[in-house]
Amino acid sequence: MMSSPSPLRRWVERLIHRVSPVWWANLGGCSDLLARRFPTQSPPILLVAFPRSGSSWLGRLLAYADNACYLREPITQARRRWHPDVQYAVSDAGPHHAPKHYRRYADRAFAGCPAFSYATVRTSRDWALRHRHERRVLIKEVNPFAVGWMQKHYAPTVIHLVRHPVAVAQSMYRRGWTSQTLREYVSPERLAESPLDPSAVPKSFWGQIGAVQGLAHRAVRQACPDDAYTAVQYETLCTDPEGMVRRLCHDVGLAWDDASMPAAIASHSAASGGSSSNPYSTTRRSKERAAAWKNAPSEHIQAVRAGYAATHPPVYADDWANRPVNED
């Protein structure tokens, strides 16, 4: 049986997670003043996806852009680390409200203040004050239900990464994330405004998480104006990561660099990369991932489909056949 961490180790870990790798972000309120005094380019960019959709991978690829200041889940990671009452990354307070403990961390993130730990601020050199006027803040988050509130308060350009609902459900099932029901994920207000009849959704984990994903996809699309919204399907990204990242950089104002980015993207997407032992790896055998969900049991696929389709989602209306990926 593993022993609990010693009090000293816990203290050291808390201290480490309170310190940003960017020196000027450790000055309390002065850090916020500096962020406002040296603003980044507007608007900020928000990469949002439902958990287990590949957003850590895409975020890492986009972060190679020369003018990107990347923050990986600044709101989600801070809420879960410092607020014991926060259990889940996906939290819905209704279409027009922020989840609990959201505003403080969102204000800092969207202002480009990297007052977050090394787990969120991966590259400190991108945050030099003298270069901020040339850079764009790129924030990766995994709570689609908060996008409406974020759009209202910060008006970001949104990249919406979606993955086939069965693939997401499989990944969550392998992680043991199966306890939440539809009504625990989604606020009564949002359910009342949706076309969904909850009684029509299968009560299994597969049916419930299918409906949750459908409502999450609807929430993001409905919250964003057309000129501030770009949708990306994970399956397309897996097939052509370089081409997709190049297009996204052009669409959202990130600087594509022919000299360095193709090789960097290939290093995170090559057939020889990836590790199944690390579920949060940003390196993967991308072409093997696109259709792997098709090997799922038929009853799982049908339950996810029933829940998902009941929400009238904006994507994945077709392609639900469960054939082996190597079938002719």
N, C-alpha and C positions, 0 to 999 in steps of 0.2 A: 504493500500500500504506500502511495506517495505521501510524504510529509508536507504539511502546509509551509509556505514561505515564512522565513523568520521575520520578526518585526523590522529588523534592520533592512532586509531585502525589500519588504513592502514599502518602507520609507524611501529607499533609493529609487524604486520603480516610480513612485508617485512624483518624486522630485524630477526624474528624467522626463516624465510626461508633462510636467509643467513648464519645461524649458524649450523654447523654440531654437532651432539651429540658426535662425537669422538674428543677429545681435540686437538690432534696433526694435525687434518685436518683443523684447523682454523688459520693456520700460513702462509697463502698466498703461496708464492713460496717455502718456507721452507717445506711445506707439501708435495709438489711434490718431493723435494729432499729426504725427509724421506721415501716416498713410493719407490723410486728407491734404496735407501740405504738398505732397508729391503724388498726385493721383496717377493712376494707370489709365490707359485708353478705355473709352466707353464704346459699347456696353460690355459688361462682363459676359463670359460664356459659361453656361451651365450645361454640363453633360449629366443627364439623368436617366436612370434605368431602374427597373425592378431588381431586387437582389438576385444574384446568380445569373445575370444576363450578359456578363462579359465586360462590364463597365470599367473594371480595374485595368483590364487589358487595353481597351480603347483609350482610356485616359492616359495610360503610360505612353502609348504611341503618339497621341496628340501633344503630349508634354515635350516631345523632342523638337517642336517648332521653336525657332529662335526667340520669338517674342512672347512665349507662353510663360506665365507664372502659375504653376499648377498646385492646387490644393486637393488632396485626396480625402473626401468625406470629412471636411472640417466640422460640420454640424453634427453628423451622426456619431463620429468618434468621440467628440467632446461630450455630447449628451450622455452617451453610454458609459463613459469613464467617470464622469464627475457627478452624475445624478443617479443614485441607486434605484429610484422609482421608474427609470426608463428601462424597459425590457426589450423593446423591439425597434429595429431601424425603420420599419414601415409603420407610420403613425398618422392617423387621419383625424384632424380636429374639425373637419368640414371644409367645404370648397373655399371659404373666405377667411379662414383663421389659421394661425400658426400652431403647431403642436407645442406641448409644454417644453420649456427651456430652449426654444428655437431662436428667438429674436436676438439674444445677446451674441450667439456664435455666428448667426447669419449676417448681422451687421458688420462684424469684423471681416468675415470671409469676402463678402461682396465689395467691401471697401478696399480689399487688397491688403489687409493687415495680417501677416502670417504668424499671428500669436498662437500657434498650435505646435504640437510636438513633432518629432522627426517622423512619426508614422503618417502624418498629414503633409508636412513640408519636406519633400524628398530631395530637393536640390536648392541649397541655400544661395548659390551664386546667382540664381535667376532673380533674386529679390533686392539687388543693389539699388539704393535710393536714386542714384544718378541716372539709372536706365529706366525708371518706372514710366516715364512719359512715352516710351517706345513699346511698352508691353501691355498684354491683355491678361486679365485674371481668368483662369480656367478652373472651374470648380466641378468636381465630380461628386454627385450625391445619389442616394438610392432610396429616396422617398418620393415617388411620383405624386402622391396625394398632397404634397406641400407645394407643388409647382404653381398652383393658382395664387397662393399667398406670396410666393417669391416673385412671380411675374408682376404682381401689383406693387410691391415695395421696391424692387430692384431692376425690373425691366431687362432681364438678361436675354441674350440670344441663346436659344435652347437647342441642344443636340439631344434627340430622344432615341436612345438605343433600345430596340425591342428584340426579343428572342422568342423562338417558338414556345408557346405555353407549356407543352409537354416537356421540353428540354429543361425549362426552369423548374417545373414540378419535380422532375427526376432528381435534379441537383439538390433541391431543398430536402427531398425525401432521404437522400444519402447523408445529408448533414443532420438529420433528425429534427428538422424544423417543421413539424407537422401538427403542433398543438393548437395553433390559432384557427378559429373559424372565420367565416365571412364577416359576421357581425363584430368580431373582435378586431378585424383589420379595418373595416369601413365604417365611417360615422353614420348614424341614423339619418342625418341631414342629406348626405350624399346618396344613400340608398333610396331615400324618398324622392330625390330628383332624378334618379336613374330609371331606365326602362326595365330594370331587372325585377322579376318576381322571385324573391329568395326561396319560396317554397318549391320552385321548379328546379333548383340547383341540387345535384346529388349531394348527399350528406357526407360522403367520404372525403378524405383529405384531397383527393384528385379533383373532385367536382368543385369543392370549396375554393381551392387555390386557382382553378381555372376561372371562376367568376371574379375573384379578387384581381387577377391579372387583367381581365377584360375591363374592369372598372378603372384600374390604374392607367391603362393605355388611353381610355376615353378621357380621363382627368387631365392628362398632359396635353392631349391634342386640343381639348376645348379651352384650356387656359391660355394657349399661345396664339398670338396673331400670326398670319401666314408668313409675314416677312421676318419673323423672329423664330421660326421653327424649321428644323431639319430632322427628318426621321431617317434612321439607319437600321436596317435589319441585320442582326448578328450573322445570319447565314450568308448574306452577301459580303459582309466584312471578312468572314472566314475564307471565302473563295478568292477575294482579291483585296487583301489588307492594304497594300501600297496604293492601289488605285482609289480605294474608298477614303483613306486618310488624306490623300492628295486633294480629292474633291471637297472633303470637309474643310480642310485648311482654306481653300479658295472661298467656300461659302460663308465661313464665319470670321474671316479676317486673321487667320493665323499664317505665319510665314513658312511656306514650304521651302526646304533647302535640298536641292538635287544632290549636293555634295555629301550630305550626311544622313538624311532621313531614310532613303531606300534601304541602306545597309542596316540601320538601327531597327527599322520595322521588320526586316527579314530575320534579324536575330531573335525577335520575340515571336515569330510566326513560323519558323522553319520546321520541317518534319522531324528534325533531330532534337528539337527543344521540347520543353514542357516537363511537368512532373505531376503524376496523378496523386502523389502524397501530399501536395500542397494545394488546397482548394482555392487559394487566393493568388496563385502564381500569375504573373503577367507575361509568362512565356508559355506557348502552347503549340501543339501540332494543329494549326488552324484548320486545314482542309479536312481533317478527320472529325471535326466537331460539328460541321454544318448540318448533317443529317443523321447523327448518331441516335437522336430521339426516336427514329422510326423503328428501332428494335424493341421499343417498350411493349409490354403486354397490351393486347387490344382493349381489355377492359379499362386500363388506366387511360389510354388515349381517348376512348369514348367518354369517360367521365370528365376529363379535362375539357374536352370539346363541348360537352353539354353545358358545363358551367360557363365557359368562355363565350360561347355563341349566344347565350341568353342575355348578355350585356350589350349586344349589337356593337362590337368593337370596331375600330377603324382599320385594323390590319388582321392578317391571317384568316381570311374568310375561307381559303382553300388550303390544299396540301395537308391532309390529315391521314394519309395512308400509312399503315405500319408495315412497310416491307423492309427486309434487311437492306442495309446500306450498300452491300456489294451485289445486290440482285440485278440481273440483266434486264 
